[in-house]
Structures are given as structure tokens and as C-alpha cells.
Amino acid sequence: MSPTLTTPELEAPPEISGGGGGFDGTAPGGEGGGCGRAAPRYDTYQTGVWVLLVPIVMLFVGLTSSLVVRRGISDDWVSIRVPRILWLNTAVLLASSVTFEGARRALRGPARRFGTWLWLTAGLGTAFLVGQVLGWLQLRAEGVFLASNPSSSFFYLLTATHGAHLVGGMTALVYLTARFARNQFGPRRQSALRATAVYWHFMDVLWIYLLVLLVFWR
């Protein structure tokens, strides 16, 4: 029978067969030690993510205001064509949110299914970041650089800022994926996964907003 993941509310997460460790955040001789330890009711990860999102929202609101004002008073604004690969990138990022949600929901199901969703999400996130770099290289090949004109400056600034924040989410995702591969995925890391999913979905929505902004205000 396939092993199952448990949520923090359950008292004793099951062990992974063959690995000797369990989803309680410990392996034999590893960190922690209490297989029956329940996660705290107060979720600090969720709170931390929502607090983190506030300055991110304020940052992009400020950048948007600057773009609108600069566009309105500029006489040297030259609209650039958004690289086509960004549309494919958008589909990739949307798909990564679907797989991340699948991983979050699979916490109650078989460990193998959860791992599949988690690895898919990490792969799609990596593909999105690679696609962003390819988009910048495409603009560079067309002679459009950061300092070419105000429009290109805002394009590079907004997409790079979003990419940098997504790298933060990827860092957390890769860490959690590595812990899962080592059979060290207890209640605390399950909570961290759910918090990371909130952040990831926010990055998804933010990207859609930026794409619309860059298309209609370019």
C-alpha cells in the first residue's frame, strides 16, 4: 500500500516505506525527533507570507505609477514589441500554479503523487525563468536594450523585478523538494509548502497584471 501524507492536524504522520524516515521532518538520527509531535496551530509561515506580500504590492504600485506618469510626459517614448515567448511563458507559469495547487492538495494523498506534483512545479518554474532570459535575449538581438528608451527601460525593470521575486519562491520550492527527496517532510515543512503556494499564486497573478500593463502601456 502506498504511504500517505498527513496534514499538521493529525497526531502522527506515517513513515515512508523504504526510506526509514517519515513526513514528521525527521529521519533516523536526523533533526527533530518527535514522530508524534503535532504542528502548532498558529501558522507563522502563512502570516509571514502575507506580511511579505504587502511591500511587494507597494513596490509594483510605485513602479506602475512611475510608468504611467513617464509615459504621459515623455516625448521620447518608443513602444517596443513584447517578445512572443512571453505568451508561452505565461502559459507555463499558469500551469505551474495548477501543479503547485495539485501538490498542496496531494498532502492528504499518496506520497508518490505528492512528489510528482512537486517536481512538476519545480520544473515549470525553472522553465519560466529560462523563458524570461530568452525573451531578454530576443530583445537584445533586435537592438532593444535597457537604456534604449523609457519603454524598454520599464520593460526590463518590471520583468526583472518580477523574476527576482519569483527566484525567491523557487528557492523555497527547491528547498522543500530536496527535503521531500530525503524523506524529511514533516508538518512544519508541509506548512511551509502551503505558504509558498500562496506566494507562488500571487506571483502568477502579478505576472498577468504586468503583461497586461506592458501590452497596453508600451
C-alpha positions in Angstrom: 0.0 0.0 0.0 1.3 3.5 -0.9 2.3 5.7 2.0 0.2 8.7 2.7 1.0 12.3 3.6 -0.7 13.8 6.6 -1.8 17.3 7.5 -0.4 19.1 10.6 -3.7 18.5 12.4 -3.1 14.7 12.6 -1.1 13.5 15.5 1.4 11.1 14.0 2.5 11.3 10.3 3.2 8.0 8.7 6.7 6.9 7.7 7.9 6.5 4.1 8.4 2.9 3.3 12.0 2.0 2.3 13.4 5.4 3.5 13.3 4.8 7.2 12.1 8.3 7.8 8.8 10.0 7.8 6.9 13.1 7.0 7.4 14.4 10.5 10.5 16.3 9.4 12.9 13.6 10.7 14.9 10.7 9.5 16.6 8.2 11.8 19.2 10.2 13.6 18.1 13.4 11.9 16.7 16.7 13.1 13.6 16.9 15.3 13.0 13.6 17.0 9.3 13.5 17.9 7.4 11.5 15.4 4.1 12.2 17.1 4.7 15.9 17.5 1.8 18.0 16.1 2.4 21.2 14.3 1.4 24.4 16.1 -2.0 25.8 15.5 -0.6 29.3 14.7 0.8 29.2 11.2 3.8 31.5 11.2 4.7 30.7 7.6 1.3 31.8 6.4 1.5 35.0 8.4 5.0 35.7 7.2 4.0 35.3 3.5 1.0 37.7 3.8 3.2 40.3 5.6 5.8 39.9 2.8 3.3 40.5 0.1 2.5 44.0 1.4 5.8 45.7 0.5 5.8 43.7 -2.8 2.4 45.2 -3.8 3.6 48.6 -2.8 6.7 48.2 -4.9 4.8 47.3 -8.0 2.2 50.0 -7.4 5.0 52.5 -7.3 6.6 51.2 -10.5 3.2 51.3 -12.2 2.6 54.9 -11.2 6.1 55.8 -12.5 5.4 54.1 -15.8 2.1 55.9 -16.3 3.5 59.3 -15.4 6.6 58.8 -17.5 4.5 57.7 -20.5 2.3 60.7 -20.2 5.0 63.3 -20.1 7.5 61.6 -22.4 8.4 62.8 -25.9 11.0 60.1 -26.4 8.8 57.1 -25.6 9.2 54.4 -28.3 6.9 51.4 -27.9 8.6 48.0 -28.1 7.1 44.8 -29.2 6.6 42.3 -26.4 8.6 39.1 -27.2 6.3 36.3 -28.3 8.0 33.9 -25.9 6.4 35.8 -23.0 3.0 34.4 -24.1 4.3 30.9 -23.9 5.9 31.8 -20.6 2.5 32.9 -19.3 1.1 29.5 -20.1 4.0 27.9 -18.3 3.5 30.0 -15.2 -0.2 29.3 -15.1 0.5 25.6 -15.4 3.0 25.8 -12.5 0.2 27.3 -10.3 -2.0 24.4 -11.3 0.6 21.8 -10.4 1.5 23.7 -7.2 -2.1 23.5 -6.1 -2.1 19.8 -7.0 0.9 19.3 -4.7 -0.8 21.2 -1.9 -4.0 19.1 -2.2 -1.9 15.9 -2.5 -0.7 16.4 1.0 -3.6 14.2 2.1 -2.8 11.5 -0.5 0.0 9.1 -1.5 3.5 10.4 -1.2 4.4 9.4 -4.7 1.6 11.5 -6.1 2.6 14.5 -4.0 6.2 14.1 -5.2 5.1 14.1 -8.8 3.2 17.4 -8.5 6.1 19.0 -6.6 8.7 18.0 -9.1 6.5 19.2 -12.0 6.1 22.6 -10.3 9.8 23.0 -9.8 10.4 22.1 -13.5 7.8 24.6 -14.7 9.1 27.3 -12.5 12.6 26.8 -13.9 11.2 26.8 -17.5 9.5 30.2 -16.8 12.8 31.8 -15.6 14.7 30.4 -18.6 11.9 31.8 -20.9 12.4 35.2 -19.3 16.1 35.2 -20.1 15.3 34.1 -23.7 12.8 37.0 -24.0 15.5 39.5 -23.0 18.0 37.9 -25.4 15.4 38.2 -28.2 15.0 42.0 -27.5 18.8 42.3 -27.4 19.1 40.7 -30.8 16.6 43.3 -32.1 18.7 46.1 -30.7 16.4 46.9 -27.8 18.4 47.4 -24.6 17.8 48.7 -21.1 18.8 52.2 -22.0 17.4 52.3 -25.5 14.3 54.4 -24.4 12.0 54.7 -21.4 9.7 52.0 -22.7 12.4 49.4 -22.9 13.8 50.5 -19.5 10.4 49.9 -17.8 10.0 46.5 -19.6 13.4 45.2 -18.4 12.8 46.7 -14.9 9.4 45.3 -14.4 10.1 41.8 -15.8 13.4 41.6 -13.9 11.9 42.7 -10.6 9.1 40.1 -11.0 11.7 37.4 -12.0 13.8 38.3 -8.9 10.8 37.8 -6.6 10.0 34.5 -8.4 13.5 33.3 -7.7 12.7 33.7 -4.0 9.8 31.4 -4.5 11.9 29.0 -6.5 14.5 28.9 -3.7 11.8 27.9 -1.2 10.4 25.3 -3.6 13.7 23.8 -4.4 14.5 23.5 -0.7 11.2 21.8 0.0 11.6 19.5 -3.0 15.1 18.5 -1.7 13.7 17.8 1.7 11.0 15.6 0.2 13.6 13.7 -1.7 15.4 13.0 1.6 12.2 11.8 3.2 12.2 14.8 5.5 8.9 16.4 5.1 7.1 16.8 8.4 4.2 19.1 9.5 6.4 22.2 9.6 7.5 21.8 6.0 4.0 20.9 4.9 3.0 24.3 6.4 5.9 26.0 4.6 4.7 24.4 1.3 1.2 25.8 1.7 2.7 29.3 2.5 5.0 29.0 -0.6 2.0 28.1 -2.7 0.2 31.3 -1.7 3.3 33.3 -2.6 3.6 31.4 -5.9 0.0 32.0 -6.9 0.5 35.7 -6.1 3.5 35.8 -8.5 1.2 34.3 -11.1 -1.4 37.0 -10.7 1.2 39.7 -10.6 2.7 38.4 -13.9 -0.7 38.6 -15.6 -1.1 42.1 -14.4 2.4 43.1 -15.6 1.8 41.5 -19.0 -1.4 43.5 -19.5 0.4 46.6 -18.4 3.3 46.1 -20.7 1.0 45.3 -23.7 -1.4 48.3 -23.3 1.0 50.9 -21.9 4.1 50.1 -24.1 
